[in-house]
């Protein structure tokens, strides 16, 4: 599987296999080009969408994916605005307490790695194995990541985020996801990052439902709803390619 992921050279390749327990139970593993990962949002969305549209699972039934992060449930839903897509039930990433020495060292590294000023940094936190760096909207727009320097940080990835630029933007926050340790410098859209972003922004905004914009070169939107120890993510998908793996 790792070799296939390397040959495909996408952010993640999802491998799905049916289980005997029930028609809607599947094993699911995710591989980046360089390594297997424990959780991945957009590859889960893609896997669920394919199972639904190809008729392997009825659209009115939940799919249970058995993964390294436990059982992840997906549903095919239509939102009040008429948009149909996949809702995913993921575990919340919890805040990891860190002391001021860690914050100072991490802040120094991030300022250099992102080419921003120390006064551009609003907060630095760790959620699960990810570091969240909250910066000003101006710094977010101008930052230039140095992936060699980001490798110094002991984390799965660095999530840089800022508040929405305008109140009428339709978004609550913006983010970018840098994961050079996993073999992908920047992920285009990262569902699992919102398992950290939702609880983080819930400490700053008076709400538990959020709409985030991931500002990679490709870009993408993720809706996240925080409910205790779970985060419900919503996204849409399009099937663009079919093929047969011969060897």
Long-range contacts (C-beta under 8 A, 24 or more apart in sequence): 1-29, 1-31, 1-36, 2-31, 2-35, 2-36, 4-31, 4-245, 5-31, 5-32, 5-33, 6-33, 6-34, 8-33, 9-33, 11-42, 11-43, 11-184, 11-187, 11-188, 12-37, 12-40, 12-42, 12-43, 13-43, 14-40, 14-43, 14-44, 14-46, 14-47, 16-47, 16-51, 16-65, 19-66, 22-64, 23-57, 24-57, 24-61, 24-62, 24-63, 24-64, 25-63, 25-64, 25-66, 26-51, 26-63, 26-64, 26-65, 26-66, 27-65, 27-66, 27-67, 28-65, 28-66, 28-67, 28-72, 29-67, 29-68, 30-67, 32-182, 32-183, 32-184, 33-183, 33-184, 34-182, 34-183, 34-184, 35-182, 35-183, 36-68, 37-182, 38-67, 38-68, 38-69, 39-67, 39-68, 39-69, 39-90, 39-91, 39-192, 39-195, 40-191, 40-192, 41-88, 41-90, 41-189, 41-190, 41-191, 41-192, 41-193, 41-194, 41-195, 41-222, 41-233, 41-235, 42-188, 42-189, 42-190, 42-191, 42-220, 42-235, 44-72, 44-74, 44-88, 44-191, 45-74, 45-85, 45-86, 45-88, 45-191, 45-233, 45-235, 45-237, 46-237, 48-74, 48-76, 48-86, 48-88, 49-85, 49-86, 49-237, 49-239, 50-239, 52-76, 52-86, 53-239, 77-234, 79-234, 83-236, 84-236, 85-234, 85-235, 85-236, 85-237, 86-234, 86-235, 86-236, 86-237, 87-232, 87-233, 87-234, 88-191, 88-232, 88-233, 88-234, 88-235, 89-230, 89-232, 90-191, 90-192, 90-195, 90-230, 90-231, 90-232, 90-233, 91-195, 91-229, 91-230, 91-231, 92-195, 92-198, 92-199, 92-226, 92-228, 92-229, 92-230, 92-231, 93-127, 93-128, 93-129, 93-130, 93-195, 93-196, 93-199, 94-127, 94-128, 94-199, 95-125, 95-126, 95-127, 95-199, 95-200, 96-125, 96-126, 96-127, 96-128, 98-125, 98-126, 106-131, 106-153, 109-149, 109-152, 109-153, 110-153, 110-158, 112-146, 112-149, 113-145, 113-146, 113-149, 113-150, 113-152, 113-153, 113-158, 114-139, 114-143, 114-144, 114-145, 114-146, 114-160, 115-142, 115-143, 115-144, 115-145, 115-146, 116-142, 116-143, 125-200, 126-155, 127-195, 127-196, 127-199, 127-200, 128-156, 128-195, 128-196, 129-155, 129-156, 129-157, 130-155, 130-156, 130-157, 130-158, 130-159, 130-193, 130-196, 131-155, 131-157, 131-158, 131-159, 132-159, 132-161, 132-196, 132-197, 132-200, 133-158, 133-159, 133-160, 133-161, 134-161, 134-162, 134-200, 135-160, 135-161, 135-162, 136-162, 137-162, 137-163, 137-165, 137-174, 140-174, 140-176, 140-215, 145-176, 145-178, 145-185, 145-186, 147-178, 147-180, 147-185, 148-180, 150-178, 150-180, 151-180, 151-181, 155-181, 156-181, 156-182, 157-181, 157-182, 157-187, 157-190, 157-193, 159-190, 159-193, 159-196, 159-197, 161-197, 161-200, 161-201, 164-213, 169-213, 170-211, 171-211, 171-212, 171-213, 171-221, 172-201, 172-205, 172-207, 172-210, 172-211, 172-212, 173-197, 173-201, 173-210, 173-212, 173-213, 174-212, 174-213, 174-214, 174-215, 175-212, 175-213, 175-214, 175-215, 176-214, 176-215, 176-216, 177-214, 177-216, 186-216, 186-217, 187-216, 188-214, 188-216, 188-217, 188-218, 188-219, 188-220, 189-214, 189-216, 189-218, 189-219, 189-220, 189-222, 189-235, 190-214, 191-222, 191-233, 191-235, 194-222, 194-224, 194-231, 194-233, 195-224, 195-231, 195-233, 197-224, 198-224, 198-225, 198-226, 198-231, 199-226, 199-231, 202-226
